[in-house]
Amino acid sequence: MIVDHRTYTAHPGKLADFLKVYSELGFELQKKYLGECIGWYISMDIGELNQAVHLWRYKDLADRAARREKLNADPEWQKYLAAATPFLQKMENKIVTTAPFFK
């Protein structure tokens, strides 16, 4: 099992705009293709500001690649990207896996 840990940083004052577009156009599409979202969070007023963090569980890297390929092929996803990316300053992701002692 792997987790895709994604952090999006919005331009100052634009996080609410990004979240509106994402909730209307992006989230259901991602759930349809990517499967299990295990968390979706927004930053508060401590530390890095204007950030959204979301976590997606996959069987392995091949599962992730196959699911993301299908998502990227959907024209509705391309519409979402065109609407959402102007609000974003930076997009980061990392792949993490469970520590061996954690069950």
C-alpha positions in Angstrom: 0.0 0.0 0.0 1.2 3.5 -0.8 -0.2 7.0 -0.2 0.0 9.9 -2.6 0.4 12.9 -0.3 -0.4 16.0 -2.3 0.0 19.6 -1.1 -1.3 22.5 -3.2 -0.4 26.1 -2.3 -2.9 28.7 -3.5 -2.0 32.3 -4.3 -2.6 34.5 -1.3 -6.4 35.1 -0.9 -7.3 32.4 -3.5 -7.6 29.2 -1.4 -11.4 29.7 -1.1 -11.7 30.1 -4.9 -9.6 27.0 -5.5 -11.7 25.0 -3.0 -15.0 26.1 -4.6 -13.8 25.0 -8.1 -12.4 21.7 -6.7 -15.6 20.9 -4.8 -17.8 21.6 -7.8 -15.6 20.1 -10.6 -12.7 18.0 -9.2 -13.5 16.0 -6.1 -16.1 13.6 -7.6 -14.0 13.0 -10.7 -11.0 12.1 -8.5 -13.1 9.8 -6.4 -14.5 8.1 -9.5 -11.0 7.4 -10.9 -8.6 7.4 -8.0 -10.6 5.5 -5.5 -10.0 6.0 -1.8 -9.3 9.5 -0.5 -8.1 9.0 3.0 -8.0 12.7 4.0 -8.5 16.3 2.8 -7.3 19.2 4.9 -6.7 22.9 4.7 -4.1 25.0 6.5 -5.1 27.2 9.4 -3.3 30.4 10.5 -0.2 28.7 11.8 2.8 27.7 9.6 2.4 27.6 5.8 -0.7 29.4 4.7 -3.1 28.9 1.8 -2.5 25.2 1.5 -4.7 22.2 0.8 -3.4 18.7 1.6 -5.1 15.5 0.3 -4.1 11.9 0.6 -5.0 9.0 -1.7 -4.4 5.3 -1.1 -3.2 3.0 -3.8 -2.2 -0.7 -4.0 1.2 0.2 -5.5 2.8 2.6 -8.0 1.4 0.7 -11.0 -2.2 1.1 -9.6 -1.6 4.8 -9.1 -0.3 5.2 -12.6 -3.2 3.4 -14.2 -5.8 5.3 -12.2 -4.2 8.7 -12.9 -3.9 7.9 -16.6 -7.7 7.2 -16.8 -8.4 10.5 -14.9 -6.1 12.5 -17.2 -7.9 11.1 -20.2 -11.3 12.4 -19.1 -12.2 15.7 -20.8 -14.1 16.8 -17.7 -10.8 16.6 -15.7 -9.1 18.8 -18.3 -11.9 21.3 -17.8 -11.4 21.2 -14.1 -7.6 21.7 -14.5 -8.1 24.8 -16.7 -10.5 26.3 -14.1 -8.4 25.4 -11.0 -4.7 25.8 -11.8 -4.9 29.7 -12.1 -5.5 29.8 -8.4 -2.5 27.7 -7.5 1.0 28.9 -6.9 2.6 25.5 -6.3 1.7 21.8 -6.4 3.8 19.2 -4.6 3.4 15.5 -4.1 5.2 12.7 -2.4 4.6 9.0 -2.2 4.8 7.5 1.3 4.2 4.0 2.7 3.4 2.6 6.1 6.2 2.2 8.5 6.9 -1.5 9.2 5.9 -1.3 12.9 2.5 0.4 12.2 -0.5 -1.9 11.6 
